[in-house]
């Protein structure tokens, strides 16, 4: 109860939920209860929540729209902090965009389009938020966040706001310094270029067609389940083994794109984990290639 009183001391009580099912907040539609689920309204209150969790030694995890997460069936013992919706301002500053952590990449791409700014088209169909995209150096169709980020601001381990320039972020393939240090993105600056509205729109539409024709967007998933192994494509390796449609419980290797593990309706987190382990074992056994999860595992399994 003490943590509840502390949280409601800095947030509106209706922004502090107890025993909230995380299946309602992830694109996988999977996950048990979080002890506390909070939605700060601004960067200042986000900082206050983080400070409270650290002072009380309560585990916490920051989420956007839950697009790259597999939450355990037993939920999360601690505080889930959602920045999606509230902390999501995007505004133009000449050929740059100021972006808050909870802004959807699709929203950012549309604002860039409407301001005739190019080079963010690659992210227009990625179902994530800016903060998560920076952490994972999200990318598609030959573009990555590292191509467009100028700097970001984070809350560091001391609870202070710190500016990280591009070179400080250590952005690599689906990784960054944010995966190694307890930094939390609050906002950042994207440096783009002036372009032609119609050309930008055409590229975005092309990517959308490719995505909808090749990816199983009709079923809940967390996007690409495995990272791309060097020199290979995870989906091709899995498909070549005849594993399209392979199913464990309610989790299935998508027939449309074998790099996706989808929730057919009633999948449990353990179904997904078991399927991933079996698929990875078969790939290693047959090709000597190790598959690493791209989806992030959160909570108790």
DANORPE-V705918 format. One record per backbone hydrogen bond with DSSP energy under -0.5 kcal/mol. NH is the residue of the N-H (numbers start at 1). CO is the residue of the C=O. Records with the same first field share a line. If there is no record, write none. Layout:
BEGIN
NH: CO ; CO
END
This chain:
BEGIN
5: 1
6: 2
7: 3
8: 4
9: 5 ; 6
10: 6 ; 7
11: 7
15: 12
16: 13
17: 15 ; 37
19: 35
20: 34
22: 32
23: 31
24: 21
25: 22
26: 23
27: 66
28: 66
29: 26
32: 72
34: 20
35: 76
36: 78
37: 17
38: 80
39: 15
46: 42
47: 43
48: 44
49: 45
50: 46
51: 47
52: 48
53: 49
54: 50
55: 51
56: 52
57: 54
58: 53
61: 79
63: 81
69: 66
70: 296
71: 69
72: 298
74: 300
75: 72
76: 33
78: 76
79: 59
80: 36 ; 78
81: 61 ; 79
82: 38 ; 80
83: 63 ; 81
84: 63
85: 102
86: 84
87: 83
88: 86
91: 98
93: 96
96: 93
97: 190
98: 91
99: 97 ; 188
100: 89
101: 186
102: 87
103: 100
105: 128
108: 104
109: 105
110: 106
111: 107
112: 108
113: 109
114: 110
115: 111 ; 112
116: 113
117: 112
118: 193
123: 120
124: 121
126: 123
127: 125
128: 126
130: 103
131: 101
133: 129
134: 130
135: 131
136: 132
137: 133 ; 134
138: 133
140: 143
143: 140
145: 138
147: 144
148: 145
149: 145
150: 189
151: 189
152: 164
153: 187
154: 162
155: 184
156: 154 ; 160
159: 156
162: 154
164: 152
165: 163
166: 150
168: 165
169: 165 ; 166
170: 167
172: 175
174: 137 ; 172
175: 172
177: 169
179: 176
180: 177
181: 177
183: 181
184: 155
186: 153
187: 153
188: 99
189: 151
190: 97
191: 148
192: 95 ; 190
193: 118
195: 116
200: 196
201: 197
202: 198
203: 199
204: 200
205: 201
206: 202
207: 203
208: 204
209: 205
210: 206
211: 207
212: 208
213: 209
214: 210
215: 211
217: 215
219: 216
220: 263
221: 27
222: 223
225: 259
226: 259
227: 292
229: 227
232: 229
237: 233
238: 234
239: 235
240: 236
241: 237 ; 238
242: 239
243: 238
245: 253
246: 243
248: 251
251: 248
252: 262
253: 246
254: 252 ; 260
260: 257
262: 252 ; 260
263: 220
264: 250 ; 262
272: 268
273: 269
274: 270
275: 271
276: 272
277: 273
278: 274
279: 275
280: 276
281: 277
282: 278
283: 279
284: 280
285: 281
286: 282
287: 283
288: 283 ; 284
289: 283
291: 289
292: 290
294: 225
295: 225
296: 68
298: 70
300: 75
END
